[in-house]
């Protein structure tokens, strides 16, 4: 099986206590069974703390009880991980050990990326040119899990979309061409005649948010005409990131227009947030943390 990586993937290093945000605050940390079994064997006061911190959430996952301000109970005052310090990196749960690395397994090939919700990953994603050169010419072998001809069609559409996104014309014009491409590809794939519209701003009011202040920022940005004249280079890289992150998901849904609509509208929202804050990287990271780190939020936006 061949693996494909964006160029920034191997450059990532956790900046730990220097991080302006934290993956140790605000999110549920799911504990895999192998790690929990080890935690159950840890002796002494730290072992007791581990076991007392784990419970079963409404979804049936084993997670840590969050402490004050929604902090992981093992996030130390020095902004470093007590589990890492006491037990070593090898005994972090899968969630903590892997983040922000994302693996997308398509059976006969695998693609890798980083989660934009991590500040350092966001910096790399939004500052790296030609990040997806390794993805040109991706091919897949026959398999039973999906129609290989459809996957090859999606890969071709993705390459064409990437070329459109990097044309030397205004970003708004590129997005219009991208909508047209998505409509043509959808018609060819399923016979449907549909053009990617825009996500309703009211939809963003229905989502779950970690921080109320971010909720207000994102909803307001969703209601505003996209600001695409500033930060064009960073917004282009952001569009490419979401293209490579989500388009091949259409192998299950056969819906090409939905990930393209999500891409276009999300870039516009981040552009508006950056216009107000003056920080494009923080805007993208905040949006991703609130939207992409929730399966329910992402599912609602891509499927509506």
C-alpha positions as a Python dict, from the first residue, in 0.01 Angstrom:
ca = {
    (1, 'X'): (0, 0, 0),
    (2, 'X'): (130, 345, -91),
    (3, 'X'): (117, 634, 157),
    (4, 'X'): (92, 999, 56),
    (5, 'X'): (198, 1292, 274),
    (6, 'X'): (184, 1671, 234),
    (7, 'X'): (530, 1823, 265),
    (8, 'X'): (446, 1990, 596),
    (9, 'X'): (351, 1659, 762),
    (10, 'X'): (700, 1550, 860),
    (11, 'X'): (795, 1904, 962),
    (12, 'X'): (546, 1903, 1248),
    (13, 'X'): (680, 1910, 1603),
    (14, 'X'): (461, 1973, 1906),
    (15, 'X'): (563, 2304, 2063),
    (16, 'X'): (421, 2194, 2401),
    (17, 'X'): (417, 2471, 2661),
    (18, 'X'): (484, 2735, 2393),
    (19, 'X'): (152, 2655, 2222),
    (20, 'X'): (-90, 2953, 2215),
    (21, 'X'): (-385, 2714, 2254),
    (22, 'X'): (-403, 2359, 2384),
    (23, 'X'): (-541, 2025, 2274),
    (24, 'X'): (-558, 1955, 2649),
    (25, 'X'): (-851, 2190, 2707),
    (26, 'X'): (-1210, 2186, 2588),
    (27, 'X'): (-1214, 1848, 2410),
    (28, 'X'): (-1312, 1502, 2527),
    (29, 'X'): (-1016, 1266, 2529),
    (30, 'X'): (-1125, 912, 2437),
    (31, 'X'): (-922, 640, 2609),
    (32, 'X'): (-865, 329, 2396),
    (33, 'X'): (-908, -6, 2570),
    (34, 'X'): (-541, -105, 2554),
    (35, 'X'): (-434, 218, 2722),
    (36, 'X'): (-708, 191, 2986),
    (37, 'X'): (-596, -162, 3068),
    (38, 'X'): (-246, -29, 3128),
    (39, 'X'): (-377, 260, 3339),
    (40, 'X'): (-563, 5, 3553),
    (41, 'X'): (-228, -157, 3632),
    (42, 'X'): (-50, 162, 3740),
    (43, 'X'): (24, 157, 4112),
    (44, 'X'): (26, 431, 4372),
    (45, 'X'): (-134, 772, 4393),
    (46, 'X'): (-95, 845, 4021),
    (47, 'X'): (-265, 518, 3932),
    (48, 'X'): (-557, 607, 4156),
    (49, 'X'): (-585, 948, 3992),
    (50, 'X'): (-591, 786, 3648),
    (51, 'X'): (-869, 545, 3738),
    (52, 'X'): (-1079, 808, 3914),
    (53, 'X'): (-1055, 1037, 3612),
    (54, 'X'): (-1203, 791, 3360),
    (55, 'X'): (-1577, 748, 3303),
    (56, 'X'): (-1818, 638, 3029),
    (57, 'X'): (-1976, 927, 2838),
    (58, 'X'): (-2326, 926, 2681),
    (59, 'X'): (-2180, 794, 2354),
    (60, 'X'): (-2035, 492, 2532),
    (61, 'X'): (-1674, 612, 2506),
    (62, 'X'): (-1431, 596, 2796),
    (63, 'X'): (-1308, 951, 2852),
    (64, 'X'): (-1142, 1171, 3113),
    (65, 'X'): (-1353, 1389, 3342),
    (66, 'X'): (-1255, 1745, 3249),
    (67, 'X'): (-1139, 1966, 3533),
    (68, 'X'): (-1206, 2337, 3589),
    (69, 'X'): (-1226, 2544, 3266),
    (70, 'X'): (-1269, 2217, 3070),
    (71, 'X'): (-903, 2123, 3120),
    (72, 'X'): (-771, 1770, 3101),
    (73, 'X'): (-705, 1664, 3463),
    (74, 'X'): (-350, 1569, 3364),
    (75, 'X'): (-260, 1903, 3206),
    (76, 'X'): (-8, 2046, 3450),
    (77, 'X'): (29, 2405, 3565),
    (78, 'X'): (338, 2426, 3343),
    (79, 'X'): (117, 2334, 3041),
    (80, 'X'): (286, 1996, 3009),
    (81, 'X'): (127, 1650, 3034),
    (82, 'X'): (152, 1468, 3368),
    (83, 'X'): (95, 1131, 3199),
    (84, 'X'): (384, 1195, 2960),
    (85, 'X'): (597, 1304, 3254),
    (86, 'X'): (505, 1016, 3489),
    (87, 'X'): (462, 723, 3249),
    (88, 'X'): (635, 824, 2925),
    (89, 'X'): (516, 906, 2575),
    (90, 'X'): (451, 540, 2495),
    (91, 'X'): (165, 534, 2748),
    (92, 'X'): (-35, 823, 2610),
    (93, 'X'): (-375, 713, 2479),
    (94, 'X'): (-412, 691, 2101),
    (95, 'X'): (-602, 1021, 2087),
    (96, 'X'): (-318, 1214, 2249),
    (97, 'X'): (-35, 1022, 2083),
    (98, 'X'): (-169, 1075, 1731),
    (99, 'X'): (-309, 1429, 1739),
    (100, 'X'): (-282, 1632, 1518),
    (101, 'X'): (-195, 1357, 1270),
    (102, 'X'): (-485, 1234, 1057),
    (103, 'X'): (-489, 912, 855),
    (104, 'X'): (-736, 859, 570),
    (105, 'X'): (-737, 493, 467),
    (106, 'X'): (-876, 422, 119),
    (107, 'X'): (-794, 49, 133),
    (108, 'X'): (-542, 35, -153),
    (109, 'X'): (-372, 363, -63),
    (110, 'X'): (-356, 589, 242),
    (111, 'X'): (-336, 967, 266),
    (112, 'X'): (-208, 1159, 567),
    (113, 'X'): (-252, 1515, 684),
    (114, 'X'): (-252, 1729, 998),
    (115, 'X'): (-548, 1869, 1190),
    (116, 'X'): (-588, 2241, 1130),
    (117, 'X'): (-720, 2272, 1487),
    (118, 'X'): (-361, 2251, 1616),
    (119, 'X'): (-197, 2598, 1613),
    (120, 'X'): (142, 2471, 1497),
    (121, 'X'): (-18, 2252, 1230),
    (122, 'X'): (-226, 2551, 1117),
    (123, 'X'): (92, 2757, 1083),
    (124, 'X'): (252, 2490, 864),
    (125, 'X'): (-60, 2436, 652),
    (126, 'X'): (-107, 2807, 582),
    (127, 'X'): (258, 2890, 512),
    (128, 'X'): (374, 2594, 300),
    (129, 'X'): (371, 2621, -79),
    (130, 'X'): (336, 2321, -311),
    (131, 'X'): (242, 2106, -13),
    (132, 'X'): (54, 1841, -212),
    (133, 'X'): (302, 1758, -488),
    (134, 'X'): (317, 1400, -359),
    (135, 'X'): (-56, 1360, -431),
    (136, 'X'): (-28, 1415, -807),
    (137, 'X'): (-95, 1094, -997),
    (138, 'X'): (-239, 901, -704),
    (139, 'X'): (-376, 572, -832),
    (140, 'X'): (-568, 293, -670),
    (141, 'X'): (-589, -78, -733),
    (142, 'X'): (-904, -286, -757),
    (143, 'X'): (-1074, -358, -426),
    (144, 'X'): (-1409, -482, -295),
    (145, 'X'): (-1478, -187, -65),
    (146, 'X'): (-1572, 61, -340),
    (147, 'X'): (-1598, 114, -715),
    (148, 'X'): (-1240, 178, -826),
    (149, 'X'): (-1357, 363, -1138),
    (150, 'X'): (-1544, 611, -919),
    (151, 'X'): (-1237, 660, -701),
    (152, 'X'): (-1023, 727, -1008),
    (153, 'X'): (-1285, 974, -1128),
    (154, 'X'): (-1274, 1154, -792),
    (155, 'X'): (-894, 1165, -803),
    (156, 'X'): (-912, 1325, -1148),
    (157, 'X'): (-1170, 1578, -1027),
    (158, 'X'): (-946, 1659, -732),
    (159, 'X'): (-645, 1725, -953),
    (160, 'X'): (-853, 1953, -1176),
    (161, 'X'): (-988, 2135, -871),
    (162, 'X'): (-636, 2184, -734),
    (163, 'X'): (-529, 2335, -1067),
    (164, 'X'): (-825, 2574, -1058),
    (165, 'X'): (-749, 2680, -702),
    (166, 'X'): (-394, 2778, -793),
    (167, 'X'): (-470, 2980, -1106),
    (168, 'X'): (-332, 3339, -1106),
    (169, 'X'): (-676, 3503, -1096),
    (170, 'X'): (-877, 3647, -804),
    (171, 'X'): (-986, 3388, -551),
    (172, 'X'): (-1355, 3469, -599),
    (173, 'X'): (-1323, 3382, -969),
    (174, 'X'): (-1145, 3058, -885),
    (175, 'X'): (-1430, 2964, -655),
    (176, 'X'): (-1687, 3022, -929),
    (177, 'X'): (-1488, 2794, -1160),
    (178, 'X'): (-1470, 2540, -879),
    (179, 'X'): (-1849, 2547, -838),
    (180, 'X'): (-1887, 2486, -1212),
    (181, 'X'): (-1641, 2196, -1202),
    (182, 'X'): (-1824, 2040, -908),
    (183, 'X'): (-2159, 2071, -1086),
    (184, 'X'): (-2021, 1913, -1404),
    (185, 'X'): (-1853, 1632, -1210),
    (186, 'X'): (-2169, 1564, -1011),
    (187, 'X'): (-2375, 1542, -1329),
    (188, 'X'): (-2122, 1303, -1483),
    (189, 'X'): (-2110, 1086, -1171),
    (190, 'X'): (-2478, 1058, -1078),
    (191, 'X'): (-2675, 1243, -1345),
    (192, 'X'): (-2787, 1506, -1094),
    (193, 'X'): (-2803, 1867, -1208),
    (194, 'X'): (-2695, 2065, -904),
    (195, 'X'): (-2454, 2352, -839),
    (196, 'X'): (-2294, 2398, -496),
    (197, 'X'): (-2485, 2679, -329),
    (198, 'X'): (-2390, 2837, 2),
    (199, 'X'): (-2439, 2706, 352),
    (200, 'X'): (-2714, 2885, 541),
    (201, 'X'): (-2576, 3114, 811),
    (202, 'X'): (-2859, 2986, 1034),
    (203, 'X'): (-2701, 2641, 1014),
    (204, 'X'): (-2402, 2771, 1210),
    (205, 'X'): (-2636, 2874, 1491),
    (206, 'X'): (-2736, 2509, 1536),
    (207, 'X'): (-2381, 2380, 1587),
    (208, 'X'): (-2210, 2293, 1914),
    (209, 'X'): (-1926, 2521, 2026),
    (210, 'X'): (-1654, 2484, 2285),
    (211, 'X'): (-1630, 2856, 2356),
    (212, 'X'): (-1923, 3096, 2338),
    (213, 'X'): (-1698, 3378, 2214),
    (214, 'X'): (-1597, 3166, 1914),
    (215, 'X'): (-1961, 3087, 1844),
    (216, 'X'): (-2037, 3456, 1805),
    (217, 'X'): (-1733, 3515, 1583),
    (218, 'X'): (-1812, 3227, 1348),
    (219, 'X'): (-2184, 3305, 1318),
    (220, 'X'): (-2114, 3670, 1245),
    (221, 'X'): (-1851, 3575, 986),
    (222, 'X'): (-2097, 3334, 823),
    (223, 'X'): (-2349, 3616, 784),
    (224, 'X'): (-2099, 3849, 616),
    (225, 'X'): (-2002, 3866, 248),
    (226, 'X'): (-1671, 3675, 212),
    (227, 'X'): (-1355, 3887, 236),
    (228, 'X'): (-1137, 3720, -26),
    (229, 'X'): (-917, 4010, -136),
    (230, 'X'): (-685, 3985, 164),
    (231, 'X'): (-465, 3690, 267),
    (232, 'X'): (-518, 3530, -76),
    (233, 'X'): (-210, 3308, -53),
    (234, 'X'): (-309, 3171, 288),
    (235, 'X'): (-674, 3129, 188),
    (236, 'X'): (-567, 2942, -125),
    (237, 'X'): (-359, 2702, 85),
    (238, 'X'): (-657, 2663, 316),
    (239, 'X'): (-881, 2574, 24),
    (240, 'X'): (-631, 2315, -96),
    (241, 'X'): (-613, 2169, 253),
    (242, 'X'): (-988, 2114, 268),
    (243, 'X'): (-994, 1984, -90),
    (244, 'X'): (-744, 1710, -6),
    (245, 'X'): (-904, 1648, 332),
    (246, 'X'): (-1263, 1590, 220),
    (247, 'X'): (-1321, 1536, -152),
    (248, 'X'): (-1243, 1165, -159),
    (249, 'X'): (-1511, 1115, 107),
    (250, 'X'): (-1749, 1127, -189),
    (251, 'X'): (-1652, 764, -255),
    (252, 'X'): (-1915, 682, 10),
    (253, 'X'): (-2173, 956, -48),
    (254, 'X'): (-2129, 1009, -424),
    (255, 'X'): (-2181, 1376, -339),
    (256, 'X'): (-1909, 1594, -491),
    (257, 'X'): (-2085, 1926, -440),
    (258, 'X'): (-2105, 1903, -59),
    (259, 'X'): (-1729, 1905, 19),
    (260, 'X'): (-1675, 2179, -242),
    (261, 'X'): (-1947, 2392, -84),
    (262, 'X'): (-1794, 2334, 260),
    (263, 'X'): (-1452, 2433, 125),
    (264, 'X'): (-1570, 2755, -40),
    (265, 'X'): (-1790, 2872, 247),
    (266, 'X'): (-1536, 2781, 515),
    (267, 'X'): (-1259, 2973, 339),
    (268, 'X'): (-1491, 3274, 320),
    (269, 'X'): (-1574, 3253, 690),
    (270, 'X'): (-1208, 3224, 791),
    (271, 'X'): (-1129, 3517, 561),
    (272, 'X'): (-1390, 3727, 740),
    (273, 'X'): (-1263, 3623, 1083),
    (274, 'X'): (-906, 3711, 981),
    (275, 'X'): (-1017, 4046, 841),
    (276, 'X'): (-1152, 4134, 1184),
    (277, 'X'): (-877, 3983, 1400),
    (278, 'X'): (-576, 4046, 1176),
    (279, 'X'): (-448, 3690, 1232),
    (280, 'X'): (-527, 3443, 953),
    (281, 'X'): (-358, 3147, 1122),
    (282, 'X'): (-546, 3195, 1450),
    (283, 'X'): (-872, 3243, 1259),
    (284, 'X'): (-828, 2916, 1066),
    (285, 'X'): (-725, 2726, 1378),
    (286, 'X'): (-1020, 2858, 1579),
    (287, 'X'): (-1268, 2772, 1305),
    (288, 'X'): (-1127, 2422, 1270),
    (289, 'X'): (-1122, 2362, 1645),
    (290, 'X'): (-1489, 2453, 1675),
    (291, 'X'): (-1612, 2292, 1353),
    (292, 'X'): (-1385, 2009, 1239),
    (293, 'X'): (-1310, 1862, 1581),
    (294, 'X'): (-1680, 1785, 1622),
    (295, 'X'): (-1802, 1495, 1406),
    (296, 'X'): (-2157, 1624, 1447),
    (297, 'X'): (-2067, 1975, 1328),
    (298, 'X'): (-1869, 1859, 1027),
    (299, 'X'): (-2134, 1606, 932),
    (300, 'X'): (-2407, 1869, 951),
    (301, 'X'): (-2216, 2118, 734),
    (302, 'X'): (-2104, 1871, 469),
    (303, 'X'): (-2437, 1691, 441),
    (304, 'X'): (-2669, 1995, 449),
}
